[in-house]
Amino acid sequence: MQDFVRKARTGRRVVGFAAGLAALAVAGVAPASAPGSSFIATTGCLEHQAFVDGDDAAVAARLPKRYTPVRDGSSGRPLLFVRALRCQAVTLDGRTGPATMASFGVVIDSPDGRGCASGAPVLGSVKGDVPPVCNWYTLFFLANDRRVVDWLRDGSPGFPAVYVPGLLFDLRAFDPAQGGAPFHFKAPAPSPFTIDEIGRERPGQLSVRGGYWADTPQGTVKLAFSSDDLISGDATGIVHAAPHSQMAALFGSDERSYAPGYSLVSAERWAHAAYRKQILGPAPNTDSFSGSCSLQGTVNFTPPATNTAMPLSYSYEDGRGTCTGNLDGRSLSNVPVTVRQSGPSYGSCSQASTTAPGQGAITFADGTTIRYTLDFTSALTEVNFDFYGERSGFASGQGTFLTPRTRPDVALQCAGQGASQVPLDISLKTDTPLVSEHQAQDQAARTRLRLAVRPANVRVGRRRTFTFRVRTAGGRPVSRVLIRFAGRRARTGRRGAARIVTIPHHPGRLTARATKPGFRAARATIRVRRK
């Protein structure tokens, strides 16, 4: 493990260790079955985690038989995790707010072979669950935002999530006398415990993948974590559990000190991370694809990508190609498909990564659509992708901007006004089948968007708030629709509404556009009158 940590310090492309569950905090909740509500995005998060030894008999009594606990190499005991996390911004369906969370459970061997090393393109392609400290069986999860708990339990009410408003997260500045930054966390009833540690941050960003697991009556829930800018650190500390509590029983004691071999990854923070909620196992009204695809299309960047790193929006709306494999139990070979995907990122022409999950859809010739979310990192002309099925499943992908369609002046565009459109070829292969909710293709009313805006008639030079509402032709509100208007962007919430504030500077007509993978785009026009 120490050798792995030394390698991890050399750069962000090398995988990190565990990250925190608590980015499951959200500042808004939509039904888990609705497209787009399968993930949340977090920014500005601080996490402190204890890996401690547990009691063999107590862990065996609580951990389902099909999971294998990771054991502390020094003591031979099963390894437990206790975590606390605070995020400045947690976003779902366009709504953002801060949140504090905590979680506790058993560190387990990866049930699907994915884990820490899945965050590194080279290591992840060899064995994703090395080292085995990035999969965790969740015994309870606490949040000080009720909507967080609702999101976790929606569609899976057996998930062990509890609303606790009085979580205390207290991180102090580095204290030379103590040799680190003092941290104190306190959770009141119904699961009272405290964490006290002294943490020390290490330089260097890491790419990390992890998974939180819980068996529920509705199926196995996996919360897939991903971050490409995590910064880790070591800590020493102790966890105090309330006497006779569930935690104390699993400890075999009222308190436990940090296990020395794992305290190297106890203090962490990240600028961006995403959590996907996936429910594994067969389900009615779903579509599934396993196999491989070869895709060709063009990426549109807004604003145009330059050699200076900055926030970028990307869209890949004209992708076409072929897929081979199995679709809903039917064998396919080189069948034609179309693909659309879009989302936010940060970077330049030479390097970029997603700052929140993108959303995409592959549509087959018969109209069957597989919806997914995606992460990517790029370096020069090459791109590494992670694709997550809307309901479950995972695929890895590689892309290149160096295609037969690429113009020779792209480098000059990057050095000048920027490149707004660049060809991109993508190949993907599923590790596990990509599964999404079924969307009836024989009902056009379910796939066509309708966009309304108020006000639709304004005067030039006045600051106005424009309210956009998106529904299907049948009148159903549609969440997670991207609204582009006057150089600005917003996404609709669960009621299908979004707002953009701007000042129209010229008389004439402005056009707003609404898009979402799997739906037909919609437009609305705003008239701008002279003063």
C-alpha positions in Angstrom: 0.0 0.0 0.0 2.8 2.5 0.8 4.3 1.8 -2.6 1.0 2.6 -4.2 0.7 5.9 -2.3 4.2 7.0 -3.4 3.2 6.4 -7.0 -0.1 8.3 -6.5 1.8 11.4 -5.5 3.4 11.7 -8.9 0.4 13.0 -10.7 -3.4 13.1 -11.2 -3.4 10.4 -13.8 -2.4 7.8 -11.2 -5.3 6.5 -9.2 -6.1 7.6 -5.7 -7.8 5.9 -2.8 -11.2 6.2 -1.2 -13.5 9.1 -1.6 -16.5 10.0 0.4 -20.1 8.9 0.0 -21.5 12.1 1.3 -21.7 13.9 -2.0 -25.0 12.1 -2.1 -26.2 15.3 -0.5 -28.5 17.2 -2.9 -30.2 20.5 -2.8 -33.2 19.2 -4.8 -34.8 15.9 -5.4 -36.5 14.4 -8.4 -38.0 10.9 -8.7 -35.3 8.3 -9.2 -37.1 6.8 -12.1 -37.1 10.1 -14.0 -34.4 10.5 -16.6 -31.5 12.6 -15.3 -32.1 12.0 -11.6 -29.7 9.1 -11.5 -26.7 11.3 -10.5 -25.7 14.4 -8.5 -22.7 16.7 -8.9 -20.7 18.2 -6.1 -18.1 20.9 -5.8 -15.8 22.2 -3.1 -16.0 19.2 -0.8 -14.0 18.3 2.3 -14.0 14.7 3.5 -12.5 13.0 6.6 -12.6 9.3 7.0 -11.5 6.7 9.5 -10.6 3.2 8.6 -10.8 1.1 11.8 -10.8 -2.5 12.9 -14.1 -4.3 13.5 -15.3 -7.3 15.4 -15.4 -10.5 13.4 -18.7 -11.9 14.7 -20.5 -8.6 14.6 -19.5 -7.9 11.1 -20.4 -11.4 9.9 -23.8 -10.9 11.4 -24.5 -7.7 9.5 -22.7 -8.1 6.2 -24.7 -10.2 3.6 -22.9 -13.5 2.8 -22.2 -12.6 -0.8 -19.9 -9.8 0.2 -16.3 -10.4 1.4 -14.9 -7.9 4.0 -11.4 -6.5 3.4 -9.1 -7.4 6.4 -6.5 -5.2 8.1 -3.2 -6.7 7.1 -1.8 -6.0 10.6 -4.6 -7.3 12.8 -6.5 -9.6 10.5 -9.7 -8.0 11.6 -12.4 -6.9 9.1 -12.0 -3.2 8.1 -14.7 -0.7 8.8 -15.1 2.9 7.5 -16.5 6.0 9.2 -16.8 9.1 7.1 -17.9 12.8 7.3 -18.1 15.2 4.4 -19.1 18.8 3.8 -19.7 20.2 0.3 -20.1 23.8 -0.6 -22.4 23.0 -3.6 -24.4 19.9 -4.4 -26.5 20.0 -7.5 -29.4 18.0 -8.8 -31.9 19.0 -11.5 -30.3 22.5 -11.7 -30.8 23.2 -8.0 -27.7 23.8 -5.8 -27.0 24.1 -2.1 -24.5 23.0 0.7 -24.8 19.9 2.7 -23.1 17.9 5.4 -23.2 14.1 5.5 -21.8 11.0 7.3 -21.7 7.3 6.5 -20.5 4.1 8.2 -20.1 0.5 7.1 -17.7 -2.3 6.0 -14.9 -2.1 3.5 -15.5 -4.9 1.0 -13.8 -6.6 -2.0 -15.1 -5.2 -5.2 -18.3 -7.0 -6.3 -17.8 -5.9 -9.9 -14.0 -5.6 -10.2 -14.1 -1.8 -10.2 -12.6 0.5 -7.7 -9.7 2.9 -7.0 -7.6 1.9 -10.0 -10.6 2.4 -12.3 -9.7 6.1 -12.2 -6.5 5.6 -14.1 -6.7 4.8 -17.8 -3.8 2.4 -17.7 -4.2 0.8 -14.3 -8.0 0.7 -14.6 -7.8 -1.4 -17.7 -5.8 -4.0 -15.9 -7.6 -4.5 -12.5 -9.9 -1.8 -11.2 -10.2 -3.0 -7.6 -6.5 -2.5 -6.7 -5.9 -1.5 -3.9 -9.1 -3.0 -2.4 -10.2 0.1 -0.4 -12.7 1.7 -2.7 -15.8 -0.4 -2.2 -17.9 0.0 0.9 -21.1 -1.8 2.2 -23.2 1.0 3.7 -24.9 0.3 7.1 -26.1 3.8 7.6 -26.0 7.2 5.9 -26.8 10.5 7.6 -27.6 13.9 5.9 -28.6 17.2 7.3 -30.8 17.9 4.2 -34.0 15.9 4.1 -34.0 16.0 0.3 -30.7 14.0 0.3 -32.4 11.2 2.1 -35.4 11.3 -0.1 -33.2 11.0 -3.2 -31.4 8.0 -1.8 -34.6 6.2 -0.8 -36.7 7.1 -3.8 -37.2 3.9 -5.8 -35.2 2.1 -3.1 -36.9 2.8 0.3 -34.8 0.1 2.0 -31.6 2.2 1.6 -30.3 2.9 5.1 -30.5 6.7 4.9 -31.6 8.9 7.8 -32.3 12.7 8.1 -30.2 14.2 10.9 -30.3 18.0 11.1 -27.6 18.5 13.8 -24.4 17.3 12.2 -21.3 19.2 13.4 -18.4 19.5 10.9 -15.5 21.5 12.4 -12.2 21.7 10.5 -9.6 24.1 11.9 -6.5 25.6 10.2 -3.1 23.9 10.2 -1.6 24.0 13.7 2.2 23.6 13.8 2.1 22.6 17.4 -0.2 19.6 16.6 1.5 18.9 13.3 -1.7 19.1 11.3 -5.2 20.5 10.9 -7.5 19.5 13.9 -10.9 18.1 12.8 -14.0 17.3 14.9 -17.2 15.7 13.8 -20.3 15.0 15.9 -23.4 13.1 14.9 -26.4 13.1 17.4 -29.0 10.4 17.8 -30.2 8.1 16.3 -26.6 7.1 15.5 -24.4 9.2 17.8 -20.7 9.1 17.3 -17.7 11.5 17.1 -14.5 11.7 15.0 -11.4 13.5 16.2 -8.3 13.7 14.1 -5.2 15.6 13.0 -4.9 15.7 9.2 -2.1 16.6 6.8 -2.7 17.2 3.1 -0.4 15.9 0.4 0.1 17.7 -2.9 -1.0 16.2 -6.2 -4.4 15.6 -7.8 -5.7 12.0 -8.2 -8.3 10.3 -10.4 -10.5 8.1 -8.2 -13.4 5.7 -8.7 -15.3 4.0 -5.9 -18.6 2.3 -5.1 -21.0 2.3 -2.1 -23.2 -0.8 -2.0 -26.4 -1.7 -0.1 -28.8 -4.6 -0.5 -32.5 -3.5 -0.3 -35.8 -5.3 -1.0 -35.9 -3.3 -4.3 -32.6 -4.7 -5.4 -28.9 -4.0 -4.9 -28.1 -0.3 -4.9 -24.6 0.9 -6.1 -23.6 4.5 -5.6 -20.7 5.0 -8.1 -18.3 7.7 -7.1 -16.0 9.5 -9.6 -13.5 12.4 -9.3 -10.6 13.5 -11.4 -9.3 16.2 -9.1 -9.2 14.6 -5.6 -6.4 15.7 -3.2 -5.6 13.2 -0.4 -3.8 13.4 2.9 -2.9 11.3 6.0 -4.3 11.6 9.5 -4.2 10.2 13.0 -7.4 10.0 15.0 -10.0 8.2 17.0 -13.7 7.4 16.6 -16.0 7.3 19.7 -19.2 5.4 19.4 -22.2 5.6 21.8 -22.2 2.6 24.3 -24.5 -0.2 23.1 -24.9 1.4 19.7 -24.8 -0.4 16.4 -21.4 1.2 15.7 -20.0 0.1 19.1 -21.1 -3.4 18.5 -19.4 -3.6 15.1 -16.2 -2.0 16.7 -16.3 -4.5 19.6 -15.6 -1.4 21.7 -16.8 2.1 22.4 -13.9 3.6 20.5 -11.4 2.8 17.8 -8.2 4.4 16.6 -7.4 4.8 12.9 -5.7 1.7 11.5 -2.1 2.8 10.8 -1.9 1.2 7.4 -4.9 3.1 6.1 -4.5 6.4 7.8 -2.6 7.6 4.7 -5.9 8.3 3.0 -8.0 9.9 5.8 -8.0 13.6 4.9 -9.3 14.4 1.4 -10.9 17.2 -0.7 -12.0 17.6 -4.2 -13.1 20.4 -6.6 -15.6 18.2 -8.5 -17.1 14.8 -8.1 -20.2 12.9 -9.2 -22.3 10.1 -7.7 -24.5 7.9 -9.7 -27.3 5.9 -8.1 -27.7 2.6 -9.9 -30.2 -0.2 -9.0 -28.8 -3.5 -10.1 -30.7 -6.6 -11.3 -33.6 -7.3 -13.7 -36.5 -4.9 -13.8 -39.6 -4.4 -16.0 -39.8 -1.6 -18.6 -36.1 -1.3 -19.2 -33.8 -1.6 -22.2 -30.4 -3.2 -22.1 -27.3 -3.3 -24.4 -24.1 -5.2 -24.1 -21.4 -5.1 -26.7 -19.3 -2.5 -28.6 -19.9 0.5 -30.7 -17.9 2.6 -33.2 -19.1 6.2 -33.4 -18.2 9.2 -35.5 -19.4 12.8 -35.0 -18.4 16.4 -34.2 -18.0 18.1 -30.8 -19.4 21.6 -30.5 -17.7 23.7 -27.8 -19.3 26.8 -26.2 -17.4 29.0 -25.9 -14.9 27.9 -28.5 -12.0 25.9 -27.0 -8.6 27.7 -26.9 -5.2 27.1 -25.4 -6.4 28.7 -22.2 -8.3 26.6 -19.7 -11.8 27.7 -18.9 -15.3 26.4 -18.4 -16.7 24.8 -21.6 -20.0 23.3 -22.6 -19.8 20.4 -25.1 -22.4 18.7 -27.3 -22.0 15.8 -29.6 -25.4 15.8 -31.4 -24.7 14.5 -34.9 -22.9 11.2 -34.0 -23.5 8.2 -36.1 -22.0 4.7 -36.2 -22.6 1.0 -35.7 -23.0 -1.3 -32.7 -22.5 -5.1 -32.3 -23.7 -7.1 -29.4 -27.0 -7.9 -27.6 -30.0 -5.5 -27.4 -32.9 -6.6 -25.2 -32.0 -10.3 -25.8 -31.5 -9.9 -29.6 -28.2 -10.4 -31.2 -27.0 -7.5 -33.4 -24.1 -7.1 -35.8 -22.9 -3.7 -37.1 -26.4 -2.2 -36.8 -26.6 1.6 -37.5 -27.1 3.9 -34.5 -27.2 7.6 -33.7 -25.7 9.2 -30.5 -26.1 12.5 -28.7 -24.4 13.6 -25.6 -23.6 16.9 -23.9 -22.5 18.4 -20.6 -20.1 20.8 -18.7 -16.3 20.6 -18.6 -13.3 22.6 -17.8 -10.2 22.7 -19.9 -8.4 23.8 -23.1 -7.5 22.3 -26.5 -4.6 20.4 -24.8 -6.4 19.0 -21.7 -9.9 18.9 -20.3 -12.2 16.9 -18.0 -15.9 16.9 -17.0 -17.0 19.0 -14.0 -20.3 17.2 -13.8 -21.8 14.2 -15.5 -22.7 14.6 -19.1 -25.9 13.0 -20.4 -26.2 11.0 -23.6 -28.3 8.4 -25.5 -27.6 5.8 -28.2 -30.6 5.2 -30.4 -30.9 2.1 -32.5 -32.7 1.7 -35.9 -35.8 0.4 -34.3 -36.1 3.4 -32.0 -34.8 1.7 -28.8 -32.8 4.2 -26.8 -30.1 3.5 -24.2 -29.6 6.5 -22.0 -26.5 7.1 -20.0 -24.3 9.6 -18.2 -20.6 10.0 -18.9 -17.3 11.4 -17.6 -14.2 12.1 -19.7 -10.6 13.3 -19.4 -8.6 14.4 -22.5 -5.0 15.0 -23.2 -3.9 16.5 -26.5 -5.9 14.5 -29.2 -6.9 11.5 -27.0 -10.0 11.1 -24.7 -10.8 8.5 -22.1 -14.5 8.0 -21.4 -16.6 6.3 -18.6 -20.2 5.6 -19.5 -22.8 4.7 -16.8 -26.2 3.3 -17.7 -29.2 5.4 -16.5 -30.4 2.5 -14.4 -27.2 0.3 -14.2 -24.2 -0.9 -16.1 -20.8 0.5 -17.2 -18.8 0.9 -20.4 -15.4 2.3 -21.1 -14.5 4.2 -24.2 -11.7 5.9 -26.1 -11.9 8.8 -28.4 -9.6 10.7 -30.8 -9.8 14.2 -32.3 -7.3 13.0 -34.9 -9.7 11.8 -37.6 -9.8 11.8 -41.4 -12.3 14.7 -41.1 -10.1 16.9 -38.9 -9.1 20.1 -40.5 -5.4 21.0 -40.5 -6.0 24.4 -39.1 -7.5 23.3 -35.7 -4.2 24.2 -33.9 -4.4 27.7 -35.4 -8.0 28.0 -34.2 -7.0 27.0 -30.7 -4.2 29.6 -30.7 -6.6 32.3 -32.0 -10.4 32.8 -31.6 -10.9 29.1 -30.6 -12.2 25.9 -32.1 -16.0 25.7 -32.0 -16.4 22.4 -33.9 -13.9 19.5 -33.9 -14.5 16.0 -35.3 -14.3 13.2 -32.7 -14.4 9.4 -33.2 -15.4 7.2 -30.2 -15.2 3.5 -29.5 -16.9 2.0 -26.5 -17.2 -1.5 -25.0 -19.5 -2.5 -22.1 -18.1 -4.1 -19.0 -21.6 -4.8 -17.8 -24.8 -4.2 -19.8 -26.0 -0.6 -20.0 -29.6 -0.4 -18.8 -32.0 2.5 -18.9 -35.7 3.0 -18.4 -37.8 2.0 -21.5 -39.2 5.0 -23.5 -42.0 4.0 -25.8 -41.0 5.1 -29.3 -44.4 4.6 -30.9 -45.8 7.6 -28.9 -44.4 10.8 -30.4 -46.0 12.8 -27.7 -43.5 11.3 -25.2 -40.4 12.2 -27.2 -41.3 15.7 -28.5 -40.5 18.7 -26.2 -42.6 21.9 -26.0 -40.9 25.1 -24.8 -42.8 28.1 -23.4 -41.2 31.3 -22.1 -42.4 34.3 -20.1 -42.0 37.2 -20.9 -42.0 36.7 -24.6 -42.0 40.4 -25.4 -39.5 42.8 -23.7 -37.8 46.1 -24.3 -34.1 46.5 -25.1 -31.6 47.4 -22.4 -33.7 46.2 -19.4 -32.7 43.4 -17.1 -35.3 40.7 -17.1 -35.8 37.2 -15.6 -37.0 34.8 -18.3 -38.9 31.7 -17.0 -38.8 28.7 -19.3 -41.2 25.7 -19.0 -40.6 22.4 -20.8 -43.3 19.8 -21.2 -44.0 16.9 -23.5 -46.8 17.2 -26.1 -48.9 15.3 -23.6 -48.3 17.9 -20.9 -45.8 16.1 -18.7 -43.0 18.3 -17.2 -39.5 17.3 -18.2 -36.6 17.7 -15.9 -32.9 18.1 -16.8 -33.6 19.8 -20.1 -30.8 22.1 -21.2 -32.0 25.6 -22.0 -29.7 27.8 -24.2 -30.6 31.5 -24.4 -28.7 34.7 -25.0 -25.3 33.0 -24.4 -26.5 31.5 -21.1 -27.5 28.0 -20.0 -29.8 26.5 -17.4 -31.4 23.2 -16.7 -35.0 22.5 -15.8 -35.9 21.2 -12.4 -38.4 18.4 -11.6 -41.3 20.7 -12.5 -39.9 21.4 -15.9 -39.0 25.0 -15.1 -35.7 27.0 -15.5 -34.8 30.7 -15.2 -32.2 32.8 -16.9 -31.5 36.5 -16.1 -30.1 38.6 -18.8 -30.2 42.1 -20.5 -31.2 42.1 -24.2 -28.9 44.7 -25.8 -30.3 44.8 -29.3 -33.8 45.0 -30.8 -35.0 42.0 -32.8 -35.8 38.4 -32.0 -33.9 36.1 -29.6 -34.3 32.3 -29.8 -34.2 29.9 -26.9 -33.4 26.2 -27.5 -34.3 23.2 -25.3 -32.5 19.9 -25.7 -32.3 16.6 -23.9 -30.9 13.2 -25.1 -33.8 11.0 -26.2 -36.1 13.9 -27.0 -36.7 16.1 -30.0 -35.4 19.7 -29.5 -37.8 22.6 -29.1 -37.4 26.4 -29.7 -39.1 29.5 -28.5 -38.8 33.1 -29.7 -38.6 36.3 -27.6 -39.3 39.6 -29.3 -37.0 42.5 -28.1 -38.6 46.0 -28.8 -36.9 49.3 -28.9 -37.1 51.6 -25.9 
